[in-house]
Amino acid sequence: MESKGTLSRVTVGLHWIVAVFMIALIAIGIYMVETEGWHLYHLHKSIGLLIFTVIIARIGWRLKKGLPEPVRPFSRFEHLASKAVHWMLLIGTLAMPLTGMIYSGASGHGFGIFSIGLFPSNYGPDGQAIPFNAALSDAGQAMHGYIGYFVLVLTILHVAGALKHHFIDKDFTLKRLFGSAGTSASQSDIR
């Protein structure tokens, strides 16, 4: 477990890389569905696959280090809610690319990283994708969408909690996510 006062550069870096790219990918995904902007499909999949490697590293890091130690004592409810949201975010960020790969692979569209194919496509003579497994494709698509919205809700809760820590509790929880160190004695310095 990391100390109360600081988070390692690895922790901070992995957090922000995953956060920024997951929010961007969810936004692109919603845009594609709402506007039928399928021209972004390959970009969405390629970036999703690249960030998947960072997500795996982040989960491995969390399993090795545990969740960061709270900066101060919290109520039992607040502590359990925080742990639940953190672990659900970790699991959700892992499930997003996995369900995307299931959907894309089973649908016959295949997937890869830019021009490097990782799973083959299955197009007919008319240029239409022929599913390898339509039921699996449909399940993957549905789960990818549901999990995306779930991760978005969890992200909003996570950001709201961070802002509460900063502006209401006036502790250094948020500051340490930007690489700043703090101690329980300096909590009053954060305003």
C-alpha positions as a Python dict, from the first residue, in 0.01 Angstrom:
ca = {
    (1, 'M'): (0, 0, 0),
    (2, 'E'): (130, 345, -85),
    (3, 'S'): (179, 607, 184),
    (4, 'K'): (-74, 867, 286),
    (5, 'G'): (144, 1153, 171),
    (6, 'T'): (248, 1058, -180),
    (7, 'L'): (161, 837, -470),
    (8, 'S'): (433, 693, -689),
    (9, 'R'): (490, 829, -1038),
    (10, 'V'): (381, 491, -1172),
    (11, 'T'): (48, 515, -986),
    (12, 'V'): (-15, 874, -1096),
    (13, 'G'): (90, 806, -1456),
    (14, 'L'): (-118, 490, -1496),
    (15, 'H'): (-420, 660, -1338),
    (16, 'W'): (-416, 958, -1573),
    (17, 'I'): (-333, 764, -1890),
    (18, 'V'): (-623, 524, -1831),
    (19, 'A'): (-860, 800, -1717),
    (20, 'V'): (-800, 1031, -2012),
    (21, 'F'): (-813, 758, -2275),
    (22, 'M'): (-1117, 581, -2127),
    (23, 'I'): (-1314, 906, -2113),
    (24, 'A'): (-1210, 986, -2471),
    (25, 'L'): (-1297, 638, -2596),
    (26, 'I'): (-1637, 642, -2425),
    (27, 'A'): (-1707, 985, -2578),
    (28, 'I'): (-1603, 862, -2923),
    (29, 'G'): (-1815, 547, -2877),
    (30, 'I'): (-2122, 748, -2783),
    (31, 'Y'): (-2059, 984, -3075),
    (32, 'M'): (-2027, 691, -3318),
    (33, 'V'): (-2353, 534, -3202),
    (34, 'E'): (-2551, 858, -3189),
    (35, 'T'): (-2430, 998, -3524),
    (36, 'E'): (-2341, 675, -3706),
    (37, 'G'): (-1986, 810, -3726),
    (38, 'W'): (-1844, 474, -3826),
    (39, 'H'): (-1540, 640, -3986),
    (40, 'L'): (-1399, 653, -3628),
    (41, 'Y'): (-1448, 278, -3576),
    (42, 'H'): (-1089, 173, -3658),
    (43, 'L'): (-942, 459, -3455),
    (44, 'H'): (-1165, 366, -3158),
    (45, 'K'): (-1062, 0, -3177),
    (46, 'S'): (-691, 72, -3225),
    (47, 'I'): (-667, 314, -2934),
    (48, 'G'): (-880, 80, -2723),
    (49, 'L'): (-640, -208, -2787),
    (50, 'L'): (-337, 8, -2707),
    (51, 'I'): (-488, 135, -2383),
    (52, 'F'): (-584, -225, -2296),
    (53, 'T'): (-214, -296, -2237),
    (54, 'V'): (-194, 1, -1999),
    (55, 'I'): (-512, -115, -1822),
    (56, 'I'): (-358, -458, -1765),
    (57, 'A'): (-43, -291, -1627),
    (58, 'R'): (-255, -71, -1401),
    (59, 'I'): (-453, -364, -1264),
    (60, 'G'): (-132, -558, -1205),
    (61, 'W'): (11, -256, -1023),
    (62, 'R'): (-303, -223, -808),
    (63, 'L'): (-298, -593, -722),
    (64, 'K'): (67, -563, -623),
    (65, 'K'): (43, -233, -433),
    (66, 'G'): (-322, -232, -319),
    (67, 'L'): (-537, 78, -322),
    (68, 'P'): (-368, 396, -196),
    (69, 'E'): (-396, 452, 176),
    (70, 'P'): (-658, 716, 268),
    (71, 'V'): (-509, 1053, 361),
    (72, 'R'): (-710, 1063, 683),
    (73, 'P'): (-967, 851, 870),
    (74, 'F'): (-1307, 827, 703),
    (75, 'S'): (-1643, 685, 806),
    (76, 'R'): (-1689, 314, 740),
    (77, 'F'): (-1947, 391, 469),
    (78, 'E'): (-1719, 640, 292),
    (79, 'H'): (-1425, 399, 307),
    (80, 'L'): (-1629, 106, 168),
    (81, 'A'): (-1788, 324, -102),
    (82, 'S'): (-1446, 448, -208),
    (83, 'K'): (-1302, 96, -230),
    (84, 'A'): (-1608, -30, -420),
    (85, 'V'): (-1593, 252, -677),
    (86, 'H'): (-1217, 208, -726),
    (87, 'W'): (-1241, -168, -781),
    (88, 'M'): (-1548, -137, -1005),
    (89, 'L'): (-1362, 120, -1215),
    (90, 'L'): (-1065, -114, -1247),
    (91, 'I'): (-1289, -405, -1348),
    (92, 'G'): (-1498, -185, -1578),
    (93, 'T'): (-1193, -50, -1759),
    (94, 'L'): (-1079, -409, -1816),
    (95, 'A'): (-1423, -526, -1929),
    (96, 'M'): (-1464, -243, -2183),
    (97, 'P'): (-1189, -352, -2424),
    (98, 'L'): (-1260, -722, -2365),
    (99, 'T'): (-1627, -686, -2462),
    (100, 'G'): (-1525, -463, -2754),
    (101, 'M'): (-1293, -736, -2881),
    (102, 'I'): (-1567, -998, -2840),
    (103, 'Y'): (-1814, -779, -3028),
    (104, 'S'): (-1577, -684, -3309),
    (105, 'G'): (-1424, -1029, -3348),
    (106, 'A'): (-1748, -1227, -3337),
    (107, 'S'): (-1925, -981, -3570),
    (108, 'G'): (-1677, -1054, -3851),
    (109, 'H'): (-1527, -705, -3846),
    (110, 'G'): (-1202, -824, -3691),
    (111, 'F'): (-974, -595, -3497),
    (112, 'G'): (-620, -474, -3484),
    (113, 'I'): (-398, -183, -3400),
    (114, 'F'): (-415, 55, -3693),
    (115, 'S'): (-296, -155, -3991),
    (116, 'I'): (-174, -450, -3783),
    (117, 'G'): (-449, -712, -3780),
    (118, 'L'): (-483, -910, -3457),
    (119, 'F'): (-811, -1092, -3527),
    (120, 'P'): (-930, -1161, -3882),
    (121, 'S'): (-1229, -1001, -4044),
    (122, 'N'): (-1486, -1203, -4237),
    (123, 'Y'): (-1627, -999, -4524),
    (124, 'G'): (-1848, -1142, -4795),
    (125, 'P'): (-1821, -1062, -5166),
    (126, 'D'): (-2062, -771, -5115),
    (127, 'G'): (-1827, -611, -4860),
    (128, 'Q'): (-2057, -684, -4565),
    (129, 'A'): (-1919, -845, -4250),
    (130, 'I'): (-2034, -1202, -4195),
    (131, 'P'): (-2047, -1280, -3823),
    (132, 'F'): (-1846, -1571, -3693),
    (133, 'N'): (-2100, -1594, -3410),
    (134, 'A'): (-2398, -1356, -3423),
    (135, 'A'): (-2519, -1434, -3070),
    (136, 'L'): (-2174, -1369, -2922),
    (137, 'S'): (-2142, -1052, -3130),
    (138, 'D'): (-2478, -925, -3004),
    (139, 'A'): (-2388, -1007, -2642),
    (140, 'G'): (-2050, -838, -2679),
    (141, 'Q'): (-2207, -529, -2832),
    (142, 'A'): (-2472, -502, -2559),
    (143, 'M'): (-2221, -553, -2277),
    (144, 'H'): (-1976, -305, -2433),
    (145, 'G'): (-2248, -41, -2436),
    (146, 'Y'): (-2381, -113, -2087),
    (147, 'I'): (-2036, -127, -1932),
    (148, 'G'): (-1941, 196, -2108),
    (149, 'Y'): (-2229, 383, -1947),
    (150, 'F'): (-2159, 213, -1613),
    (151, 'V'): (-1793, 323, -1626),
    (152, 'L'): (-1909, 674, -1717),
    (153, 'V'): (-2137, 687, -1409),
    (154, 'L'): (-1856, 551, -1189),
    (155, 'T'): (-1619, 812, -1332),
    (156, 'I'): (-1863, 1089, -1244),
    (157, 'L'): (-1891, 951, -888),
    (158, 'H'): (-1512, 924, -868),
    (159, 'V'): (-1462, 1285, -983),
    (160, 'A'): (-1737, 1406, -746),
    (161, 'G'): (-1562, 1227, -459),
    (162, 'A'): (-1226, 1382, -550),
    (163, 'L'): (-1382, 1729, -566),
    (164, 'K'): (-1553, 1669, -229),
    (165, 'H'): (-1216, 1580, -78),
    (166, 'H'): (-1058, 1893, -220),
    (167, 'F'): (-1326, 2159, -166),
    (168, 'I'): (-1532, 2032, 129),
    (169, 'D'): (-1296, 1810, 330),
    (170, 'K'): (-996, 2025, 231),
    (171, 'D'): (-761, 1728, 239),
    (172, 'F'): (-485, 1647, -10),
    (173, 'T'): (-645, 1342, -177),
    (174, 'L'): (-679, 1521, -510),
    (175, 'K'): (-346, 1702, -490),
    (176, 'R'): (-154, 1378, -455),
    (177, 'L'): (-312, 1256, -781),
    (178, 'F'): (-131, 1545, -946),
    (179, 'G'): (198, 1438, -792),
    (180, 'S'): (195, 1672, -490),
    (181, 'A'): (297, 1539, -152),
    (182, 'G'): (110, 1614, 164),
    (183, 'T'): (93, 1522, 527),
    (184, 'S'): (-192, 1514, 769),
    (185, 'A'): (-39, 1819, 937),
    (186, 'S'): (-63, 2021, 616),
    (187, 'Q'): (-427, 1949, 536),
    (188, 'S'): (-526, 2303, 627),
    (189, 'D'): (-285, 2438, 364),
    (190, 'I'): (-511, 2313, 83),
    (191, 'R'): (-768, 2575, 5),
}
